[in-house]
Amino acid sequence: MTSNEDGSLGQHGQGAAHENQDPGEDKQGEHAFTIKIDRMEFRVREREITGLQLRQLPHPPIGPDRDLFEVVPGGSDVKIADRDVVKMRDGLRFFTAPVQINPGVCEG
């Protein structure tokens, strides 16, 4: 347990009640889904989320110059439009790619 200079508990000092919860549950006892976007991990409480909401999770948000895709193991990845609704489940993975790819042009 850590304490701040003022004696209050820090981020890691949540108390015993929190330690007894399922790691996939948030403070209210609702399940929080663990997903990844471009290898960054996020926890989402909503059971369904739109493509636009997914784009807002990273900071800065994913811009209009990039497409968002859901990784489909063993299949073709699925492009997620802003209005598409995605049902959340643990382990979902997404990645972004430039909207327009110019062959022979180096990014960066």
Legacy VTK file of the C-alpha trace (Angstrom):
# vtk DataFile Version 3.0
C-alpha trace
ASCII
DATASET POLYDATA
POINTS 108 float
0.000 0.000 0.000
1.351 3.422 -0.876
0.527 6.756 0.706
0.809 10.243 -0.655
2.541 13.120 1.166
-0.813 14.162 2.643
-1.327 10.649 4.083
-4.070 9.648 1.639
-3.868 6.319 -0.142
-2.287 6.309 -3.583
-3.547 4.577 -6.703
-2.294 1.170 -5.565
-3.834 1.397 -2.084
-7.409 0.521 -2.946
-8.035 -1.648 0.131
-8.961 -5.275 0.755
-12.473 -5.070 -0.695
-11.061 -4.361 -4.142
-8.541 -7.199 -3.879
-11.339 -9.759 -3.464
-13.037 -8.776 -6.714
-12.699 -10.676 -9.952
-9.886 -8.968 -11.920
-12.368 -8.543 -14.781
-14.805 -6.570 -12.631
-14.732 -2.877 -11.941
-15.593 -1.147 -8.629
-19.357 -1.418 -9.188
-19.138 -5.174 -9.754
-19.825 -4.818 -13.483
-17.646 -6.816 -15.833
-14.964 -4.758 -17.541
-13.845 -6.196 -20.883
-10.139 -6.086 -21.688
-9.455 -5.230 -25.336
-6.432 -4.041 -27.312
-6.103 -1.348 -29.956
-2.698 -1.196 -31.663
-1.242 -3.336 -28.834
-2.438 -0.880 -26.160
-4.752 -2.393 -23.544
-8.092 -0.801 -22.629
-10.871 -1.775 -20.212
-14.426 -1.212 -21.427
-17.556 -1.589 -19.301
-20.109 -1.310 -22.112
-21.384 -4.573 -23.589
-21.628 -2.944 -27.022
-19.569 -0.066 -28.355
-19.541 1.810 -31.655
-16.570 2.252 -33.918
-16.584 5.958 -33.051
-16.404 5.140 -29.324
-13.516 2.732 -29.971
-11.683 5.518 -31.806
-11.979 7.728 -28.705
-10.277 5.244 -26.329
-6.622 5.997 -27.214
-5.112 9.404 -26.440
-4.947 11.124 -28.800
-8.024 9.552 -30.423
-7.696 7.694 -33.719
-8.032 10.279 -36.482
-9.986 10.133 -39.737
-6.741 9.448 -41.631
-6.701 5.884 -40.228
-9.090 2.944 -40.638
-9.953 0.717 -37.670
-10.019 -3.071 -38.055
-11.035 -5.928 -35.763
-8.554 -8.806 -35.802
-10.283 -12.060 -36.785
-7.992 -14.999 -35.933
-7.892 -17.451 -38.844
-10.091 -15.193 -40.980
-10.213 -11.850 -42.723
-9.935 -8.799 -40.477
-13.074 -6.660 -40.401
-13.083 -2.910 -41.011
-15.069 -1.099 -38.300
-16.935 2.025 -39.424
-17.854 4.764 -36.931
-21.508 3.648 -36.809
-20.788 -0.092 -36.572
-21.665 -1.675 -33.225
-19.189 -4.182 -31.794
-20.197 -6.634 -29.044
-17.496 -6.581 -26.405
-15.735 -9.683 -25.120
-12.424 -10.175 -23.401
-9.455 -10.446 -25.708
-10.850 -8.504 -28.683
-8.027 -6.954 -30.687
-8.126 -4.032 -33.084
-5.529 -2.295 -35.208
-5.378 0.845 -37.288
-3.961 1.393 -40.753
-3.656 4.418 -43.016
-6.852 5.087 -44.990
-4.874 5.421 -48.186
-1.759 3.382 -48.728
0.613 4.684 -51.393
2.843 1.890 -52.693
6.506 2.869 -52.729
6.030 5.836 -50.398
7.733 5.612 -47.025
5.792 6.902 -43.973
7.602 8.695 -41.210
LINES 1 109
108 0 1 2 3 4 5 6 7 8 9 10 11 12 13 14 15 16 17 18 19 20 21 22 23 24 25 26 27 28 29 30 31 32 33 34 35 36 37 38 39 40 41 42 43 44 45 46 47 48 49 50 51 52 53 54 55 56 57 58 59 60 61 62 63 64 65 66 67 68 69 70 71 72 73 74 75 76 77 78 79 80 81 82 83 84 85 86 87 88 89 90 91 92 93 94 95 96 97 98 99 100 101 102 103 104 105 106 107
